[in-house]
């Protein structure tokens, strides 16, 4: 069965007009925490530490929540200082510390 170009053009227009489907879930703890950034930062300014925030996120009052460590929340929300690396800098050339064969 052949499909007319007019049909394809009408379908193309229809599909382009469809609005984005509303999201009901996020894929990761990181995405969830980033969506709560403003509220978490407010709690931090009010004196709560990262572990306090983690404890508060465990229960939303309806039996759900986000199970995440305080240190993980901190890593999601803080930006590394320019020039810093996660593991520190290696000294010398690559392979310099390897045993000679």
N, C-alpha and C positions, 0 to 999 in steps of 0.2 A: 504494500500500500504506500503510495507516494504521499509525501507531506508537502503542502504548498509553502512557498516562501512567505506568502501573506500570513499563514498560520504561525510560522516561526517568528515573524516580526511582531505579531500580536502577543505571542508568549514571551518574547524578549521584553517587550514593554511592560507586560504584567509582572514579570519577575523583577525587573528593575524598580518597580513601584512598591514592592513588598517591604514593609518596615523591618528593622532588625528585631529578632525574637527577644523578648525580655529574658534576662538571665535570672535563674533561680538558685544557682549554685556557683561556687568558685572552685577552681581546680586544686588549690594548694593552701596550706597554712600561711605561706608568705603572702599570697594575694589577699587573703582574709585580713591579716594583720595590717597590710598596707591600706586597705579600705578603712581601717579603724585608726589610722595614723593620728588624726587630729585629737581624737578622744584619749588615746594613749599618751600623747605628748602633754595633754592637759593634766592627766593624772601624775605624770612625772614632775611637772612644774609644781604640783600640789604636794609633793613629797613622797609619793609612792615609788618604791624601787621596782626593778624589772620583774622580780619574783612575785611581788604583790600584784602587778598587772597580769602576770601569767595565771595566778590563782583566780583573779576576777574573770578571766576569759574562759575558765573551765566550765562555767555554767551560765547559760543565758536566761535562767529563770523558768525555762520550759523543758528542761531535760537535755538540752543540746549545748554545745560550746566548742571551744577550740582547746585542744590539749597541746600545749607548747611550752617549752622552758623559757624562763626569763632571759637567759643568755641568747636564745634564738630570736626572741622578739627584739632584743637590742641589736643583734646583727642585721635583722631585716630593716630596722629603722635608722640606723646610724650610717653615715657615709664615711668611707675611709679617708684619712688625711692624705693630701697630695704627696706623692712620693713614697707612701708606705706600702708595704707588701704584707700579705697574710703570714708568710713564713719567715720573713726577715730576708736579708740579702745574703747571698752566697759570697764567700770570699774567694778571690782568685778566678781563674778561668774555669770554664766548664770542664769537668773531668779531672781537674787538678788533684782532687782529694781521693780519686779512685786508685785502687791498688794497681801497681805496674805488673804487667804479665810477661 
